[in-house]
């Protein structure tokens, strides 16, 4: 029950607002109970080395919280059947408790498979349990009730021991009492060590499936892959068979996608619209083991710091938004590898997520893996319908990514306290405005430091995605500096990414001495883009143009600044204000 004050706060939420911490490994453990009670379930190690289930519960949609233990036989979050009102869930069990399928309630079973938990009394049982399907499975989802027919579907990953894992759905036509296996979903091609990569990524052919029902009853699936984008496929028979997999419009590598159908019938996609740094030559990383070196695991994740959302009103044919809804609060942490709880997942990411609609257009999202950066937040889909954004740094760098990577051991934990991660530091930072010492502006420069993986500083900022639009910035180019590379991109590239200019949709280099570019004073930079071309105007005078490169289904949604300096540049380029306007 919301108080008058919290009701007003709830109604005013549009842009994402963090409401509290998530427990660990977001994906299936968020539930909204009758009366607006929110539960986030979790698991943790006990001092004696065992495991216990617990939850954090909010009676007012996330504005206040309390914590309670769950009994050992409790399966955590459940889904309410629209057909009977019963509560049910499915859990994968492989014979050991992990943070992929962690529920303590499973340890009493001696057979691997998918187990059904059902309660006719409510979310706290008592529970009927049964083996739904035997086999080696993993799943990070809740079962989904179809709208066009009386059928439950449950996306999961199967490993039969006869090759790489593959995705499929289980389905039930008797309100979840009996389940059958649907058709096998194909896999994306393996990643290859071709430019700009010198090694292979962790080979994920098609896992962590997300499924949503389109308005015509077709099922749409997104898959985690090792490619630069999620792959997609469709089923017209309720998951019993699937069409060929193909690249989707959603960029994302080795991260979990999410899909949700809203009460209005619109579709919501939540994913990491991010690009990792190019793979290193793993033979030159002696700390890696054979598995990490040859694509059976990853050496380092560099694309799990930004979570995005998009909205479709036409059954997934077109999408709007492409906006950041969360940035990793640890993205600049010098102790990135070690910070946070060691009792759960050690991946300091915001890449796993689960979303529920708690009121028309109001979306509650649990995201992240480790308690240090996993959160529960809320936003309104109206945020994805906005057409402009601006920033003058009066609120600091909360909306910017400026981190640099420190040389750190790569690979999995092995006693170092991290998981496929490098430590970080702040790169581009705020400095006094040369014309107003009581105002701060962003400096993008190059400060040599042998500890860094890549030295040139960068700054990344997201805005509403559009095919046509305008980007503006107030810039101060020092004549003693090396200038800046300014890119408009269709995804998040790390601030220090060395090849962002090769993959940008539009790229301009601003260099001291360039005709039409004033130095040692503030100037107004404007880029007008659309129809395959972009025009660069400085103080309303066009000084350069370029054609669109790297055509993609995703719209332009980012500006990426990066120092052009090849050696020390302590002056760099200053940025006082940015703004973006989507025209189409």
Secondary structure as UniProt FT lines:
FT   HELIX           4..12
FT   STRAND          17..21
FT   STRAND          30..33
FT   HELIX           34..36
FT   STRAND          37..45
FT   TURN            47..48
FT   STRAND          51..58
FT   TURN            59..62
FT   STRAND          66..69
FT   TURN            72..73
FT   STRAND          79..80
FT   TURN            82..84
FT   STRAND          87..93
FT   HELIX           104..108
FT   STRAND          113..119
FT   TURN            123..124
FT   STRAND          128..134
FT   STRAND          137..138
FT   STRAND          144..145
FT   STRAND          152..158
FT   STRAND          166..172
FT   TURN            175..176
FT   STRAND          180..181
FT   TURN            195..196
FT   STRAND          207..213
FT   TURN            215..216
FT   STRAND          219..224
FT   STRAND          229..235
FT   TURN            238..239
FT   STRAND          246..251
FT   STRAND          258..261
FT   TURN            263..264
FT   STRAND          267..271
FT   STRAND          274..275
FT   HELIX           282..284
FT   TURN            286..287
FT   HELIX           290..293
FT   TURN            294..295
FT   STRAND          306..312
FT   TURN            315..316
FT   STRAND          320..327
FT   TURN            329..332
FT   TURN            334..338
FT   STRAND          353..359
FT   TURN            360..361
FT   STRAND          362..367
FT   TURN            371..373
FT   STRAND          375..380
FT   HELIX           381..385
FT   STRAND          388..391
FT   TURN            394..399
FT   STRAND          403..406
FT   TURN            414..415
FT   STRAND          424..426
FT   STRAND          429..433
FT   TURN            434..435
FT   STRAND          436..446
FT   TURN            450..451
FT   STRAND          458..466
FT   STRAND          469..477
FT   TURN            479..480
FT   STRAND          484..489
FT   STRAND          492..493
FT   TURN            495..496
FT   TURN            498..499
FT   HELIX           500..503
FT   STRAND          506..510
FT   TURN            512..513
FT   TURN            515..516
FT   STRAND          522..530
FT   TURN            531..532
FT   STRAND          533..538
FT   TURN            539..540
FT   STRAND          541..547
FT   STRAND          556..563
FT   STRAND          569..582
//
